[in-house]
Amino acid sequence: MTPTTYKNLLLENVRDGKPPVFIGPTLVHMTRRYSVYCHLASKLKEVELGVSDLRASVTDGEPGLMKAWKVFYLESYQLRCAKHFTENVKDELKSIGIKGEAQRDFLNAIFGFVEDEVYHEGLLNVKDDQSFDAVLACLEPEWNKKERELLTEKHDPKFFNWMSKKAAMMKESLTAGVRLKAGP
């Protein structure tokens, strides 16, 4: 099942002052093929006239869905869901052997954290690609050291390499800079 939601930017929620989120059409399907997601995208454009000027969309990273959205909503920012990416990071750390509370330092470095009522920015809080590359490069020795401490000194660190492979996707669809461009 692939649900859609949307924010009506002409309305404002009285509690928080932000545009409310509405549930849109939902696709019930048997496969995750590109053609299935193309059907959803084309029907949305056909039925919902305002969808043609979609400013941004957020997906879970499903390749077929992302590809269809890029084709049908060419001018739209294609963002990734931070919650889904958080789960991907946790799964990767777990596959390396880093579980539970031991993941905290890695997650904080990526997503930021609050300590003593002060927010400390993470990798995804950067606003441009050069800053992203610099912050990620600074994390390599820290992550490699932490990984060896948690596993064994002879362990060949893997997490930084995994994150490096995700760098282009993060810069394109997860950083604060790209989210600011996409709007509210």
Z-matrix of the N, CA and C atoms (Angstrom, degrees):
N
C 1 1.429
C 2 1.530 1 108.35
N 3 1.305 2 116.32 1 133.77
C 4 1.456 3 121.71 2 177.49
C 5 1.526 4 108.34 3 -123.24
N 6 1.326 5 116.62 4 101.64
C 7 1.472 6 119.44 5 177.59
C 8 1.530 7 109.88 6 -83.38
N 9 1.308 8 116.61 7 154.39
C 10 1.463 9 120.99 8 171.58
C 11 1.519 10 107.62 9 -118.15
N 12 1.296 11 115.57 10 148.99
C 13 1.468 12 121.90 11 173.70
C 14 1.516 13 106.61 12 -134.88
N 15 1.310 14 115.79 13 162.83
C 16 1.459 15 119.50 14 178.40
C 17 1.520 16 110.04 15 -152.84
N 18 1.340 17 114.11 16 157.00
C 19 1.464 18 121.08 17 174.63
C 20 1.517 19 107.82 18 -107.45
N 21 1.313 20 115.80 19 129.55
C 22 1.452 21 119.95 20 173.77
C 23 1.526 22 106.69 21 -88.79
N 24 1.328 23 116.58 22 105.81
C 25 1.459 24 121.77 23 -174.23
C 26 1.528 25 113.11 24 -71.99
N 27 1.335 26 116.90 25 -6.97
C 28 1.459 27 120.17 26 177.43
C 29 1.531 28 112.01 27 -87.60
N 30 1.339 29 115.95 28 -10.27
C 31 1.457 30 120.52 29 -179.84
C 32 1.523 31 110.53 30 -110.08
N 33 1.337 32 114.79 31 160.23
C 34 1.457 33 119.66 32 179.90
C 35 1.523 34 109.18 33 -136.10
N 36 1.319 35 116.83 34 129.88
C 37 1.457 36 122.76 35 177.03
C 38 1.525 37 108.04 36 -72.20
N 39 1.340 38 117.70 37 129.03
C 40 1.462 39 120.59 38 -177.51
C 41 1.525 40 112.76 39 -67.42
N 42 1.327 41 118.23 40 -25.63
C 43 1.467 42 121.29 41 -178.91
C 44 1.521 43 113.63 42 -74.54
N 45 1.336 44 117.44 43 -42.95
C 46 1.466 45 118.67 44 -175.30
C 47 1.533 46 114.13 45 -123.51
N 48 1.331 47 117.25 46 -2.27
C 49 1.457 48 120.36 47 177.91
C 50 1.521 49 114.75 48 76.41
N 51 1.336 50 117.46 49 4.42
C 52 1.463 51 121.65 50 -179.02
C 53 1.525 52 110.22 51 -98.82
N 54 1.333 53 117.01 52 158.39
C 55 1.463 54 119.23 53 175.99
C 56 1.530 55 110.37 54 -63.10
N 57 1.347 56 116.68 55 136.15
C 58 1.469 57 119.03 56 179.88
C 59 1.526 58 111.77 57 -71.94
N 60 1.328 59 115.49 58 153.79
C 61 1.459 60 121.90 59 178.13
C 62 1.528 61 108.39 60 -98.87
N 63 1.321 62 115.79 61 131.05
C 64 1.465 63 122.43 62 178.68
C 65 1.525 64 108.99 63 -114.65
N 66 1.316 65 116.59 64 151.11
C 67 1.461 66 121.37 65 173.78
C 68 1.514 67 108.09 66 -84.38
N 69 1.329 68 115.02 67 129.82
C 70 1.456 69 121.04 68 178.81
C 71 1.523 70 110.28 69 -103.33
N 72 1.319 71 116.57 70 -163.03
C 73 1.462 72 120.04 71 178.57
C 74 1.532 73 111.98 72 -58.27
N 75 1.317 74 115.61 73 149.05
C 76 1.459 75 122.27 74 179.42
C 77 1.517 76 108.88 75 -123.52
N 78 1.325 77 115.40 76 133.37
C 79 1.462 78 120.98 77 179.49
C 80 1.520 79 109.40 78 -100.78
N 81 1.314 80 116.01 79 123.70
C 82 1.464 81 121.48 80 173.47
C 83 1.527 82 105.75 81 -101.85
N 84 1.338 83 116.38 82 122.57
C 85 1.464 84 119.33 83 -174.11
C 86 1.525 85 110.32 84 -145.05
N 87 1.323 86 114.99 85 163.33
C 88 1.463 87 121.75 86 -176.41
C 89 1.534 88 112.51 87 -100.25
N 90 1.330 89 117.68 88 -19.62
C 91 1.471 90 120.66 89 -178.47
C 92 1.527 91 109.28 90 -132.28
N 93 1.320 92 114.28 91 168.26
C 94 1.466 93 120.32 92 178.14
C 95 1.520 94 110.10 93 -109.42
N 96 1.301 95 116.08 94 35.79
C 97 1.464 96 120.42 95 -178.55
C 98 1.528 97 111.09 96 -75.12
N 99 1.302 98 114.93 97 150.34
C 100 1.460 99 123.21 98 177.26
C 101 1.531 100 110.89 99 -53.31
N 102 1.334 101 117.13 100 -42.53
C 103 1.468 102 120.68 101 -177.76
C 104 1.525 103 112.50 102 -62.00
N 105 1.325 104 117.30 103 -32.80
C 106 1.469 105 121.46 104 177.68
C 107 1.521 106 109.63 105 -65.36
N 108 1.338 107 116.42 106 -45.02
C 109 1.461 108 120.29 107 -179.76
C 110 1.520 109 111.79 108 -70.41
N 111 1.339 110 117.29 109 -30.46
C 112 1.472 111 120.83 110 174.22
C 113 1.518 112 110.15 111 -63.15
N 114 1.324 113 115.88 112 -39.15
C 115 1.464 114 120.47 113 177.88
C 116 1.534 115 109.93 114 -60.59
N 117 1.334 116 116.71 115 -46.51
C 118 1.463 117 120.77 116 178.86
C 119 1.523 118 110.38 117 -60.22
N 120 1.322 119 117.61 118 -48.93
C 121 1.464 120 121.46 119 -178.23
C 122 1.521 121 111.96 120 -61.72
N 123 1.317 122 116.96 121 -43.09
C 124 1.471 123 119.90 122 -179.09
C 125 1.518 124 111.46 123 -67.52
N 126 1.327 125 117.12 124 -40.00
C 127 1.469 126 120.26 125 178.83
C 128 1.526 127 111.26 126 -66.83
N 129 1.334 128 117.16 127 -38.26
C 130 1.461 129 120.27 128 176.88
C 131 1.524 130 110.81 129 -60.27
N 132 1.316 131 116.44 130 -43.86
C 133 1.465 132 120.52 131 179.21
C 134 1.523 133 111.32 132 -65.17
N 135 1.322 134 115.38 133 -37.03
C 136 1.463 135 121.22 134 -177.70
C 137 1.528 136 111.23 135 -70.90
N 138 1.316 137 117.56 136 -43.36
C 139 1.461 138 122.61 137 -172.66
C 140 1.532 139 112.90 138 -88.39
N 141 1.325 140 116.81 139 -39.08
C 142 1.462 141 121.80 140 -176.76
C 143 1.527 142 109.65 141 -107.70
N 144 1.317 143 116.60 142 100.80
C 145 1.456 144 120.61 143 -174.03
C 146 1.532 145 113.28 144 -60.16
N 147 1.319 146 118.75 145 -37.16
C 148 1.458 147 121.82 146 -178.65
C 149 1.513 148 114.02 147 -68.90
N 150 1.324 149 117.60 148 -12.99
C 151 1.455 150 120.77 149 -177.37
C 152 1.532 151 110.97 150 -72.73
N 153 1.304 152 118.14 151 -19.75
C 154 1.460 153 120.85 152 -179.34
C 155 1.525 154 112.40 153 -60.50
N 156 1.334 155 117.31 154 -31.97
C 157 1.464 156 120.04 155 -179.57
C 158 1.530 157 111.58 156 -105.08
N 159 1.304 158 115.77 157 39.73
C 160 1.458 159 123.48 158 179.09
C 161 1.526 160 109.96 159 -57.72
N 162 1.343 161 117.18 160 124.47
C 163 1.468 162 121.01 161 -178.60
C 164 1.518 163 112.23 162 -79.98
N 165 1.314 164 116.51 163 -39.94
C 166 1.466 165 120.56 164 -177.45
C 167 1.517 166 109.08 165 -156.32
N 168 1.321 167 115.22 166 154.95
C 169 1.459 168 120.52 167 173.24
C 170 1.521 169 107.68 168 -138.29
N 171 1.316 170 115.13 169 151.83
C 172 1.460 171 122.07 170 -179.50
C 173 1.513 172 107.52 171 -122.22
N 174 1.334 173 116.34 172 126.24
C 175 1.459 174 120.17 173 179.40
C 176 1.528 175 109.69 174 -125.58
N 177 1.313 176 114.64 175 170.61
C 178 1.467 177 120.62 176 178.85
C 179 1.529 178 112.13 177 -84.82
N 180 1.314 179 116.94 178 0.77
C 181 1.457 180 120.45 179 179.18
C 182 1.518 181 113.88 180 97.16
N 183 1.317 182 117.57 181 4.85
C 184 1.465 183 121.32 182 177.55
C 185 1.533 184 108.46 183 -58.36
N 186 1.348 185 118.63 184 117.80
C 187 1.469 186 121.28 185 -173.67
C 188 1.532 187 114.90 186 -55.02
N 189 1.318 188 117.95 187 -45.54
C 190 1.461 189 120.35 188 -179.31
C 191 1.519 190 112.37 189 -63.28
N 192 1.318 191 116.60 190 -40.14
C 193 1.464 192 121.90 191 179.10
C 194 1.525 193 110.41 192 -66.03
N 195 1.319 194 116.52 193 -45.25
C 196 1.462 195 119.84 194 -179.58
C 197 1.530 196 111.35 195 -63.62
N 198 1.307 197 116.33 196 -40.23
C 199 1.466 198 120.82 197 179.48
C 200 1.533 199 110.53 198 -64.25
N 201 1.333 200 116.68 199 -44.56
C 202 1.464 201 120.44 200 179.32
C 203 1.529 202 110.95 201 -63.26
N 204 1.312 203 116.93 202 -41.81
C 205 1.465 204 120.32 203 -179.14
C 206 1.524 205 110.79 204 -65.37
N 207 1.327 206 117.12 205 -36.95
C 208 1.468 207 120.34 206 178.59
C 209 1.525 208 111.00 207 -65.50
N 210 1.323 209 116.70 208 -33.79
C 211 1.464 210 120.95 209 179.59
C 212 1.529 211 111.24 210 -74.87
N 213 1.321 212 117.33 211 -45.91
C 214 1.462 213 120.96 212 -174.14
C 215 1.526 214 113.76 213 -85.92
N 216 1.316 215 117.72 214 -23.14
C 217 1.469 216 121.71 215 -179.01
C 218 1.525 217 108.72 216 -128.31
N 219 1.330 218 114.69 217 63.71
C 220 1.456 219 123.36 218 -173.00
C 221 1.524 220 113.24 219 -56.74
N 222 1.322 221 118.55 220 -38.50
C 223 1.463 222 122.61 221 -176.73
C 224 1.531 223 112.89 222 -85.69
N 225 1.298 224 117.47 223 -4.91
C 226 1.465 225 122.89 224 -176.14
C 227 1.526 226 111.21 225 -83.55
N 228 1.330 227 116.43 226 142.98
C 229 1.463 228 120.44 227 172.37
C 230 1.520 229 108.34 228 -73.36
N 231 1.310 230 116.28 229 131.89
C 232 1.462 231 122.49 230 179.58
C 233 1.524 232 108.29 231 -101.22
N 234 1.312 233 117.52 232 100.03
C 235 1.459 234 121.96 233 -177.67
C 236 1.519 235 110.73 234 -100.44
N 237 1.334 236 115.16 235 156.82
C 238 1.465 237 120.95 236 175.97
C 239 1.520 238 108.79 237 -103.25
N 240 1.299 239 116.11 238 146.93
C 241 1.455 240 122.53 239 176.90
C 242 1.538 241 108.96 240 -71.99
N 243 1.327 242 116.12 241 121.34
C 244 1.466 243 120.84 242 -178.86
C 245 1.523 244 111.38 243 -64.22
N 246 1.320 245 117.61 244 -34.08
C 247 1.464 246 120.19 245 179.74
C 248 1.530 247 110.44 246 -64.86
N 249 1.325 248 116.47 247 -44.74
C 250 1.466 249 119.69 248 177.96
C 251 1.528 250 110.75 249 -63.96
N 252 1.331 251 116.69 250 -40.31
C 253 1.460 252 119.05 251 179.56
C 254 1.531 253 110.75 252 -66.86
N 255 1.309 254 116.92 253 -36.28
C 256 1.474 255 120.46 254 175.89
C 257 1.523 256 109.88 255 -58.19
N 258 1.319 257 116.71 256 -44.06
C 259 1.473 258 120.63 257 178.45
C 260 1.527 259 111.22 258 -64.84
N 261 1.346 260 116.94 259 -37.89
C 262 1.469 261 120.16 260 176.55
C 263 1.523 262 110.70 261 -61.81
N 264 1.337 263 116.85 262 -42.66
C 265 1.467 264 121.49 263 179.34
C 266 1.525 265 109.97 264 -63.83
N 267 1.328 266 116.92 265 -46.29
C 268 1.469 267 120.83 266 179.17
C 269 1.528 268 110.94 267 -60.20
N 270 1.325 269 116.45 268 -42.26
C 271 1.471 270 120.72 269 178.63
C 272 1.525 271 111.49 270 -62.57
N 273 1.339 272 116.28 271 -40.93
C 274 1.464 273 119.71 272 179.22
C 275 1.522 274 110.57 273 -65.81
N 276 1.321 275 117.03 274 -45.47
C 277 1.466 276 120.26 275 178.10
C 278 1.527 277 110.79 276 -59.68
N 279 1.321 278 116.46 277 -41.80
C 280 1.462 279 121.43 278 179.37
C 281 1.536 280 110.42 279 -63.27
N 282 1.333 281 116.68 280 -40.10
C 283 1.474 282 119.50 281 -179.60
C 284 1.533 283 111.44 282 -66.32
N 285 1.332 284 116.58 283 -27.33
C 286 1.467 285 121.62 284 177.25
C 287 1.527 286 109.86 285 -77.35
N 288 1.334 287 116.46 286 -25.22
C 289 1.462 288 120.53 287 -178.65
C 290 1.516 289 113.29 288 117.69
N 291 1.333 290 117.11 289 6.20
C 292 1.467 291 122.19 290 179.67
C 293 1.519 292 107.67 291 -101.43
N 294 1.326 293 115.58 292 113.75
C 295 1.469 294 120.50 293 -172.38
C 296 1.523 295 111.75 294 -125.68
N 297 1.327 296 114.34 295 160.54
C 298 1.461 297 121.71 296 172.23
C 299 1.516 298 114.23 297 56.34
N 300 1.330 299 115.18 298 -134.24
C 301 1.463 300 121.95 299 -175.50
C 302 1.531 301 112.13 300 -63.10
N 303 1.307 302 117.92 301 -23.68
C 304 1.475 303 121.46 302 179.29
C 305 1.532 304 111.56 303 -64.39
N 306 1.325 305 117.98 304 -17.56
C 307 1.460 306 122.19 305 179.23
C 308 1.526 307 112.25 306 -78.39
N 309 1.331 308 116.79 307 -17.67
C 310 1.469 309 122.52 308 -170.65
C 311 1.536 310 113.70 309 -51.03
N 312 1.325 311 119.01 310 -49.84
C 313 1.471 312 120.95 311 -177.18
C 314 1.530 313 111.72 312 -60.89
N 315 1.311 314 116.84 313 -39.32
C 316 1.464 315 120.74 314 179.14
C 317 1.533 316 110.17 315 -65.92
N 318 1.326 317 115.81 316 -47.38
C 319 1.471 318 120.64 317 -179.22
C 320 1.523 319 111.28 318 -63.09
N 321 1.332 320 117.41 319 -42.71
C 322 1.465 321 121.14 320 178.85
C 323 1.522 322 111.09 321 -61.13
N 324 1.321 323 116.78 322 -40.98
C 325 1.463 324 120.67 323 -179.29
C 326 1.528 325 111.86 324 -65.85
N 327 1.307 326 116.83 325 -28.49
C 328 1.470 327 120.85 326 -179.02
C 329 1.524 328 111.45 327 -88.14
N 330 1.329 329 116.85 328 -50.08
C 331 1.466 330 121.51 329 -170.36
C 332 1.524 331 114.34 330 -100.67
N 333 1.336 332 118.14 331 -8.60
C 334 1.452 333 120.68 332 -176.44
C 335 1.519 334 110.40 333 85.01
N 336 1.334 335 116.23 334 169.05
C 337 1.459 336 120.36 335 -178.67
C 338 1.520 337 110.30 336 -160.87
N 339 1.328 338 115.73 337 163.30
C 340 1.453 339 122.52 338 177.28
C 341 1.519 340 108.41 339 -108.83
N 342 1.338 341 115.57 340 131.28
C 343 1.456 342 121.34 341 176.74
C 344 1.529 343 107.78 342 -139.40
N 345 1.319 344 116.13 343 126.64
C 346 1.473 345 121.13 344 -178.05
C 347 1.527 346 111.37 345 52.03
N 348 1.316 347 116.11 346 44.75
C 349 1.465 348 124.35 347 178.55
C 350 1.533 349 113.72 348 63.21
N 351 1.328 350 117.34 349 17.33
C 352 1.464 351 122.24 350 177.55
C 353 1.526 352 108.01 351 -115.92
N 354 1.330 353 115.75 352 129.61
C 355 1.454 354 120.08 353 178.91
C 356 1.530 355 109.83 354 -86.31
N 357 1.318 356 116.15 355 127.47
C 358 1.456 357 122.86 356 177.26
C 359 1.528 358 107.10 357 -106.64
N 360 1.312 359 116.85 358 121.22
C 361 1.454 360 121.20 359 -176.67
C 362 1.521 361 111.87 360 -69.66
N 363 1.333 362 114.34 361 151.89
C 364 1.448 363 121.73 362 176.60
C 365 1.519 364 110.54 363 -114.05
N 366 1.298 365 115.88 364 -176.12
C 367 1.458 366 122.92 365 -179.48
C 368 1.526 367 112.36 366 -52.40
N 369 1.319 368 117.59 367 -41.52
C 370 1.463 369 120.55 368 -175.77
C 371 1.526 370 113.55 369 -77.61
N 372 1.332 371 117.78 370 -2.98
C 373 1.458 372 121.05 371 177.18
C 374 1.532 373 112.68 372 -84.85
N 375 1.324 374 117.51 373 -4.98
C 376 1.461 375 119.99 374 -178.37
C 377 1.523 376 110.66 375 -67.35
N 378 1.325 377 115.29 376 156.85
C 379 1.459 378 119.82 377 -174.99
C 380 1.530 379 114.04 378 -109.94
N 381 1.347 380 117.55 379 -5.46
C 382 1.468 381 118.74 380 177.98
C 383 1.536 382 109.69 381 -148.93
N 384 1.307 383 115.08 382 164.11
C 385 1.468 384 121.36 383 -175.58
C 386 1.528 385 113.18 384 -64.41
N 387 1.336 386 117.18 385 -38.09
C 388 1.470 387 120.06 386 -179.20
C 389 1.530 388 110.53 387 -64.20
N 390 1.326 389 117.04 388 -42.18
C 391 1.467 390 120.77 389 178.08
C 392 1.525 391 110.25 390 -65.12
N 393 1.316 392 116.49 391 -39.64
C 394 1.460 393 120.62 392 178.04
C 395 1.521 394 110.12 393 -58.82
N 396 1.335 395 116.14 394 -50.07
C 397 1.464 396 120.47 395 -178.82
C 398 1.527 397 111.15 396 -60.44
N 399 1.333 398 116.99 397 -40.74
C 400 1.468 399 121.13 398 -179.26
C 401 1.530 400 111.09 399 -66.31
N 402 1.330 401 116.72 400 -45.50
C 403 1.469 402 120.42 401 -179.73
C 404 1.523 403 110.15 402 -64.93
N 405 1.328 404 117.02 403 -44.76
C 406 1.465 405 120.28 404 179.56
C 407 1.530 406 110.63 405 -60.53
N 408 1.322 407 117.68 406 -43.11
C 409 1.469 408 121.04 407 179.26
C 410 1.532 409 110.81 408 -61.72
N 411 1.317 410 117.26 409 -38.09
C 412 1.477 411 120.94 410 178.78
C 413 1.527 412 111.79 411 -67.84
N 414 1.325 413 116.72 412 -26.39
C 415 1.461 414 120.31 413 -179.01
C 416 1.528 415 112.99 414 -77.57
N 417 1.331 416 117.50 415 -20.67
C 418 1.466 417 119.64 416 -175.73
C 419 1.533 418 113.34 417 -56.31
N 420 1.335 419 120.00 418 -55.25
C 421 1.473 420 117.99 419 -178.79
C 422 1.534 421 112.78 420 -64.04
N 423 1.325 422 115.98 421 -36.52
C 424 1.471 423 120.43 422 179.47
C 425 1.530 424 111.10 423 -63.57
N 426 1.337 425 116.10 424 -47.23
C 427 1.465 426 120.42 425 -179.19
C 428 1.526 427 111.44 426 -68.13
N 429 1.328 428 117.10 427 -41.57
C 430 1.464 429 119.83 428 -179.91
C 431 1.529 430 110.61 429 -62.27
N 432 1.328 431 116.48 430 -42.50
C 433 1.472 432 121.15 431 178.90
C 434 1.534 433 110.35 432 -63.32
N 435 1.328 434 115.63 433 -46.41
C 436 1.477 435 120.61 434 -179.00
C 437 1.530 436 110.43 435 -62.74
N 438 1.315 437 116.72 436 -41.98
C 439 1.458 438 121.30 437 -179.72
C 440 1.534 439 110.70 438 -62.15
N 441 1.319 440 116.17 439 -43.26
C 442 1.475 441 119.87 440 177.99
C 443 1.529 442 111.49 441 -65.80
N 444 1.332 443 117.03 442 -38.69
C 445 1.475 444 120.76 443 178.21
C 446 1.527 445 110.99 444 -62.70
N 447 1.327 446 115.86 445 -40.84
C 448 1.463 447 120.39 446 -176.32
C 449 1.527 448 112.80 447 -77.04
N 450 1.323 449 116.76 448 -28.67
C 451 1.460 450 119.84 449 -177.16
C 452 1.528 451 109.40 450 -107.04
N 453 1.320 452 118.51 451 -91.78
C 454 1.477 453 121.00 452 174.47
C 455 1.520 454 108.21 453 -147.68
N 456 1.298 455 116.41 454 157.28
C 457 1.466 456 121.44 455 178.87
C 458 1.523 457 111.22 456 -59.46
N 459 1.336 458 116.88 457 -32.25
C 460 1.466 459 120.85 458 -177.90
C 461 1.525 460 112.93 459 -84.41
N 462 1.335 461 116.49 460 -4.97
C 463 1.462 462 122.02 461 -179.33
C 464 1.529 463 110.40 462 -61.18
N 465 1.315 464 116.51 463 134.16
C 466 1.457 465 121.72 464 175.36
C 467 1.532 466 107.39 465 -87.26
N 468 1.344 467 119.11 466 108.54
C 469 1.465 468 121.38 467 -176.17
C 470 1.525 469 112.65 468 -56.31
N 471 1.322 470 115.14 469 139.47
C 472 1.461 471 121.08 470 -175.86
C 473 1.531 472 113.57 471 -121.88
N 474 1.336 473 116.73 472 -27.10
C 475 1.462 474 119.22 473 -170.71
C 476 1.527 475 113.01 474 -63.48
N 477 1.317 476 118.30 475 -44.57
C 478 1.461 477 119.84 476 -179.75
C 479 1.525 478 110.89 477 -58.59
N 480 1.313 479 117.64 478 -41.78
C 481 1.471 480 120.24 479 178.89
C 482 1.523 481 111.38 480 -62.63
N 483 1.334 482 116.34 481 -39.80
C 484 1.466 483 120.14 482 178.06
C 485 1.526 484 109.75 483 -62.68
N 486 1.337 485 116.79 484 -46.26
C 487 1.462 486 120.65 485 179.54
C 488 1.531 487 110.88 486 -63.87
N 489 1.317 488 117.54 487 -37.85
C 490 1.470 489 121.02 488 179.24
C 491 1.526 490 110.53 489 -61.25
N 492 1.319 491 116.28 490 -37.56
C 493 1.468 492 120.38 491 178.44
C 494 1.532 493 111.04 492 -67.80
N 495 1.314 494 117.52 493 -23.56
C 496 1.465 495 122.47 494 179.68
C 497 1.528 496 112.06 495 -93.11
N 498 1.340 497 117.94 496 -1.35
C 499 1.464 498 121.97 497 -173.08
C 500 1.528 499 113.05 498 -57.65
N 501 1.319 500 117.62 499 -47.83
C 502 1.471 501 120.15 500 -178.28
C 503 1.526 502 110.78 501 -60.23
N 504 1.334 503 117.05 502 -43.72
C 505 1.463 504 120.98 503 178.83
C 506 1.526 505 110.76 504 -62.60
N 507 1.333 506 117.21 505 -42.97
C 508 1.467 507 120.14 506 -178.89
C 509 1.525 508 110.75 507 -64.40
N 510 1.327 509 117.17 508 -43.21
C 511 1.470 510 120.82 509 179.94
C 512 1.530 511 110.86 510 -64.80
N 513 1.308 512 115.85 511 -34.20
C 514 1.467 513 121.37 512 -176.89
C 515 1.527 514 113.31 513 -80.40
N 516 1.351 515 116.98 514 -28.37
C 517 1.468 516 116.69 515 -169.15
C 518 1.529 517 116.73 516 -142.10
N 519 1.335 518 118.67 517 3.60
C 520 1.469 519 118.73 518 -176.87
C 521 1.528 520 115.59 519 -130.03
N 522 1.307 521 118.35 520 -20.50
C 523 1.474 522 119.02 521 -174.57
C 524 1.521 523 111.90 522 -73.88
N 525 1.323 524 115.22 523 159.37
C 526 1.462 525 121.38 524 179.89
C 527 1.532 526 111.01 525 -59.48
N 528 1.327 527 116.79 526 -37.52
C 529 1.462 528 120.11 527 -179.56
C 530 1.511 529 113.01 528 -59.04
N 531 1.322 530 116.37 529 -44.57
C 532 1.468 531 120.73 530 -179.77
C 533 1.533 532 110.55 531 -70.82
N 534 1.325 533 117.57 532 -36.81
C 535 1.459 534 120.64 533 179.01
C 536 1.526 535 111.18 534 -67.69
N 537 1.335 536 117.18 535 -35.43
C 538 1.464 537 120.64 536 177.18
C 539 1.528 538 110.86 537 -65.40
N 540 1.322 539 116.57 538 -39.80
C 541 1.468 540 120.43 539 178.05
C 542 1.520 541 111.04 540 -63.97
N 543 1.334 542 116.26 541 -35.89
C 544 1.469 543 120.70 542 -176.94
C 545 1.525 544 111.81 543 -71.78
N 546 1.320 545 118.32 544 -23.20
C 547 1.464 546 121.12 545 177.94
C 548 1.503 547 112.71 546 95.07
N 549 1.343 548 116.55 547 -172.52
C 550 1.474 549 121.30 548 -174.32
C 551 1.511 550 114.12 549 -63.13
